[in-house]
Amino acid sequence: MEWIVKEVQSVVDKPLAIDTTDYNVMEAGLKVHQGKPLLNSVSAESGRQEPFLELAAKYEGQIVVLPVKENIPETADERVKLCSEIKERASEYNINTESIYFDALVLPLSTNHKNPSVTLETIRQIAEKGWQSTVGLSNISFGLPNRSILNRAFLISAMTLGLNSVFLNPLDKRTMGALHATDAILGNDQMCMNYLKAYRQGIID
């Protein structure tokens, strides 16, 4: 972890999301990280809440919160309730809400046709509370053909309900196009400057 953090930050001037369930591996990455890191992730699972909140506080990092305990909650209400509980615990470590990204939990469409609607409702409720949400986009299309189409359709739907960050493949130009176009249409891109910049740089297709 130390090696990869140093290697990536030697060529990228952005903060990194460090993704591991191992406390020692997480701290190894945080020790050498330059700037404000993102810890992915804190959950209510045994060993994944207090220790990782302690690390976030120690290294002044932002966190991704997974509303998961023994199992993944099946309803949006249950997910948001668990998010609220972890948020309150985080506040005891002086981690403010602006430093938290609540993962709405994207589960594959291929395993249950209702999975997307539950995630979208979770995003809506998180936005309604004024919190920040995030998702792992490609999970929605797992096991299905032509995954990029499903990823784009879900991304647009999620953004219209208030999604404000996402883990995605930045080399997928069509998905990046959907992201920038939707952001502009929703009024978040003044004078379409980000859209035009992405077009000129060949980021979107």
C-alpha positions as CSV (number, residue, x, y, z in Angstrom):
1,M,0.0,0.0,0.0
2,E,2.8,2.4,0.8
3,W,4.4,1.7,-2.6
4,I,1.2,2.2,-4.6
5,V,0.2,5.4,-2.9
6,K,3.7,6.9,-3.5
7,E,3.8,5.7,-7.1
8,V,0.3,7.1,-8.0
9,Q,0.9,10.5,-6.2
10,S,4.2,10.8,-8.0
11,V,2.2,11.4,-11.3
12,V,-1.2,12.5,-10.0
13,D,-1.8,15.7,-8.0
14,K,-5.1,14.6,-6.7
15,P,-6.0,13.0,-3.3
16,L,-6.6,9.3,-3.4
17,A,-9.4,7.0,-2.2
18,I,-7.7,4.3,-0.2
19,D,-9.9,1.2,-0.3
20,T,-9.1,-1.7,2.1
21,T,-10.8,-3.5,5.0
22,D,-7.5,-4.0,6.8
23,Y,-6.7,-1.4,9.5
24,N,-2.9,-1.8,9.2
25,V,-3.0,-1.6,5.4
26,M,-5.2,1.5,5.6
27,E,-2.8,3.2,8.0
28,A,0.2,2.3,5.9
29,G,-1.3,4.2,3.0
30,L,-2.4,7.1,5.1
31,K,1.0,7.6,6.6
32,V,2.6,8.4,3.2
33,H,-0.4,10.0,1.5
34,Q,0.0,13.7,0.5
35,G,-3.0,15.9,1.1
36,K,-6.5,15.0,2.4
37,P,-7.2,11.3,1.8
38,L,-10.5,9.5,1.4
39,L,-10.9,6.3,3.5
40,N,-13.1,3.7,1.8
41,S,-14.8,2.7,3.9
42,V,-16.4,2.9,7.4
43,S,-19.4,0.6,8.2
44,A,-21.2,-0.6,11.2
45,E,-19.6,-4.1,10.8
46,S,-17.5,-5.4,13.6
47,G,-14.0,-3.9,13.4
48,R,-15.0,-1.4,10.6
49,Q,-16.4,1.5,12.6
50,E,-14.4,2.7,15.6
51,P,-10.9,1.8,14.3
52,F,-11.5,3.5,10.9
53,L,-13.1,6.5,12.5
54,E,-10.0,6.8,14.6
55,L,-7.8,6.7,11.5
56,A,-10.0,9.3,9.7
57,A,-9.7,11.6,12.7
58,K,-6.0,11.0,13.1
59,Y,-5.1,11.7,9.5
60,E,-7.9,14.3,8.9
61,G,-9.4,12.3,6.1
62,Q,-12.8,12.2,4.5
63,I,-14.7,8.9,4.7
64,V,-17.1,6.8,2.7
65,V,-19.8,5.4,4.9
66,L,-21.3,2.0,4.0
67,P,-24.7,1.5,5.6
68,V,-23.9,-2.2,6.3
69,K,-24.0,-4.1,9.6
70,E,-24.4,-7.9,9.7
71,N,-26.2,-7.7,6.3
72,I,-27.0,-5.2,3.6
73,P,-30.3,-3.4,4.4
74,E,-33.0,-4.2,1.9
75,T,-34.8,-0.9,2.0
76,A,-33.8,2.8,1.6
77,D,-35.2,3.7,5.0
78,E,-33.0,1.1,6.7
79,R,-29.9,2.2,4.8
80,V,-30.5,5.9,5.6
81,K,-31.1,5.0,9.3
82,L,-27.8,3.2,9.5
83,C,-26.1,6.1,7.7
84,S,-27.5,8.4,10.4
85,E,-26.2,6.2,13.2
86,I,-22.7,6.1,11.8
87,K,-22.8,9.9,11.1
88,E,-23.6,10.5,14.8
89,R,-20.7,8.3,15.9
90,A,-18.4,10.1,13.5
91,S,-19.3,13.4,15.0
92,E,-17.9,12.1,18.3
93,Y,-14.5,12.0,16.5
94,N,-15.0,15.5,15.2
95,I,-15.6,14.3,11.7
96,N,-18.2,16.7,10.2
97,T,-20.9,15.9,7.7
98,E,-19.0,17.7,4.9
99,S,-16.3,15.1,5.2
100,I,-18.6,12.1,4.8
101,Y,-19.8,10.5,1.6
102,F,-22.7,8.1,2.2
103,D,-22.6,5.1,-0.2
104,A,-26.2,4.3,-1.4
105,L,-25.1,0.7,-2.1
106,V,-25.5,-0.3,-5.7
107,L,-26.4,-4.0,-6.1
108,P,-26.6,-5.8,-9.5
109,L,-29.7,-5.4,-11.6
110,S,-29.0,-9.0,-12.7
111,T,-29.8,-10.4,-9.3
112,N,-32.9,-8.5,-8.5
113,H,-34.9,-6.1,-10.8
114,K,-35.7,-3.9,-7.7
115,N,-32.1,-3.3,-6.7
116,P,-31.8,0.0,-8.7
117,S,-35.0,1.5,-7.4
118,V,-33.9,0.9,-3.8
119,T,-30.5,2.6,-4.4
120,L,-32.2,5.5,-6.2
121,E,-34.6,6.0,-3.3
122,T,-31.6,5.9,-0.9
123,I,-29.9,8.6,-2.9
124,R,-33.0,10.8,-2.9
125,Q,-33.3,10.5,0.9
126,I,-29.7,11.3,1.4
127,A,-30.0,14.4,-0.8
128,E,-33.1,15.4,1.1
129,K,-31.1,15.5,4.3
130,G,-28.4,17.6,2.7
131,W,-25.8,14.9,2.9
132,Q,-23.3,13.9,0.3
133,S,-23.8,10.6,-1.6
134,T,-21.7,8.3,-3.7
135,V,-22.0,5.0,-5.5
136,G,-19.8,2.4,-7.2
137,L,-21.4,2.7,-10.6
138,S,-20.3,-0.5,-12.4
139,N,-21.9,-2.7,-9.8
140,I,-25.3,-2.0,-11.4
141,S,-24.4,-3.8,-14.6
142,F,-22.5,-6.8,-13.2
143,G,-23.2,-10.0,-15.0
144,L,-25.0,-8.3,-17.9
145,P,-23.9,-7.6,-21.5
146,N,-23.0,-4.1,-22.9
147,R,-22.5,-2.8,-19.4
148,S,-21.7,0.7,-20.3
149,I,-25.2,1.4,-21.5
150,L,-26.7,0.3,-18.1
151,N,-24.0,2.3,-16.3
152,R,-24.9,5.5,-18.2
153,A,-28.6,5.1,-17.7
154,F,-28.2,4.5,-14.0
155,L,-25.8,7.4,-13.6
156,I,-28.2,9.9,-15.2
157,S,-31.1,8.6,-13.0
158,A,-29.0,8.9,-9.9
159,M,-27.7,12.4,-10.7
160,T,-31.3,13.7,-11.2
161,L,-32.1,12.5,-7.7
162,G,-29.1,14.3,-6.1
163,L,-26.0,12.0,-6.5
164,N,-23.0,14.2,-6.2
165,S,-20.0,11.8,-6.5
166,V,-19.3,8.5,-8.1
167,F,-16.7,5.8,-8.5
168,L,-16.5,5.2,-12.3
169,N,-14.2,4.4,-15.1
170,P,-12.9,7.8,-16.4
171,L,-11.6,6.2,-19.6
172,D,-15.2,5.3,-20.7
173,K,-15.8,8.4,-22.8
174,R,-19.5,7.8,-23.2
175,T,-20.1,7.5,-19.5
176,M,-18.0,10.6,-19.0
177,G,-20.1,12.3,-21.6
178,A,-23.3,11.3,-19.8
179,L,-21.9,12.7,-16.5
180,H,-20.8,16.1,-17.9
181,A,-24.0,16.5,-20.0
182,T,-26.3,15.7,-17.1
183,D,-24.3,18.0,-14.8
184,A,-24.8,20.8,-17.3
185,I,-28.5,20.1,-17.8
186,L,-29.1,20.1,-14.1
187,G,-27.6,23.6,-13.8
188,N,-24.4,22.6,-12.0
189,D,-22.0,23.7,-14.8
190,Q,-22.1,27.5,-15.3
191,M,-21.9,28.4,-19.0
192,C,-21.2,24.7,-19.7
193,M,-17.5,25.3,-19.0
194,N,-16.8,21.9,-17.6
195,Y,-18.6,20.2,-20.5
196,L,-16.7,22.3,-23.1
197,K,-13.4,21.6,-21.3
198,A,-14.0,17.9,-21.3
199,Y,-14.9,18.0,-25.0
200,R,-11.8,19.9,-25.9
201,Q,-9.6,17.5,-23.9
202,G,-11.2,14.4,-25.6
203,I,-12.6,13.1,-22.3
204,I,-16.1,12.7,-23.6
205,D,-17.6,11.0,-26.6
